[in-house]
Amino acid sequence: MVMRLAWEQRYTNAPGNIVWPPLFLAYHWSSTFNVPMLIIGIVTAIVSVITLFLHLSTLVKTSTLTRKLLIGGWIFGIIALIVLEVLAIIVYLTNQSSSEYIDIHAKKTLAIFIAVNALDILFWIWGFKTLDYEKGDQVRDELFKGRNDPNDRYTNRMTNDQSVIVSHDIGTLN
């Protein structure tokens, strides 16, 4: 937690989760689950590594190229993990009659992946929508945006009220 807050927020809300590759790649799955589990493990590892390196590239200096690469990495990660979510659901639903221990373990791993990944996808989409690589958090910027907006009635009323108070105070000093 020694990085800039905007960098930490962006990275922690980025696609990828280092938990999944060991869970999917550490076991010798049965032939029913072997290929889908390897695909999920390898792709989650790729997304996690790409996300880490792209975010590390923006740690020191952000340029147009690094911003484009970071946005591309986020889009790739979100799409890849949505595809993996669909794959996991299909594999989970089509293998209902599995009774071997390793198959039951595979189904439990898929069930956990489906639930957690679905929630993560929502966070990644939210994180992607709040990215602003030069100013930090767009949500924060949007909150403060109205303070300088001449069309904002609340700001104008505050400004007019303050000018009345200032002019009244100046008038009493003369």
GIURDA-V434664 format. One record per pair of residues at least 12 apart in sequence whose C-alpha atoms are under 8 Angstrom apart, sorted by the first residue. I is the first residue (numbers start at 1). GAP is how many residues later the second one is. D is the distance in whole Angstrom. If there is no record, write none. Layout:
I/GAP/D
I/GAP/D
//
This chain:
3/56/8
6/130/5
6/131/7
7/48/8
7/52/7
10/117/7
10/121/7
11/40/8
11/41/8
11/44/6
13/110/6
13/111/6
13/114/5
13/115/8
14/37/7
14/60/7
14/110/6
14/113/7
14/114/8
15/32/7
15/33/7
15/36/7
15/59/6
15/62/5
15/63/6
15/66/8
15/105/8
15/106/8
15/109/6
16/28/6
16/29/8
16/31/5
16/32/4
16/33/8
16/35/7
16/61/7
17/27/7
17/28/8
17/31/6
18/26/8
18/27/7
18/30/6
20/21/6
20/24/6
20/25/7
20/93/8
21/19/8
21/20/4
21/21/6
21/23/6
21/24/5
22/19/7
23/18/7
23/86/8
24/13/6
24/14/6
24/16/7
24/17/5
24/85/8
25/12/7
25/13/6
25/16/6
25/17/8
29/73/6
29/74/7
29/77/7
30/72/7
30/73/7
32/63/8
32/71/8
33/58/8
33/70/7
33/73/7
36/51/7
36/52/8
36/55/7
40/44/6
40/48/8
43/37/7
44/37/7
47/29/8
47/30/6
47/33/8
50/23/7
51/19/8
51/22/6
51/23/7
51/26/8
54/12/8
54/15/7
54/16/6
54/19/7
55/15/7
62/71/8
62/72/8
67/66/7
74/54/7
78/43/7
78/46/7
78/47/8
81/36/8
81/40/8
82/39/7
85/28/8
85/29/6
85/32/7
85/33/7
88/22/6
88/25/8
88/26/7
89/21/8
89/25/7
92/15/6
92/18/7
92/19/7
//
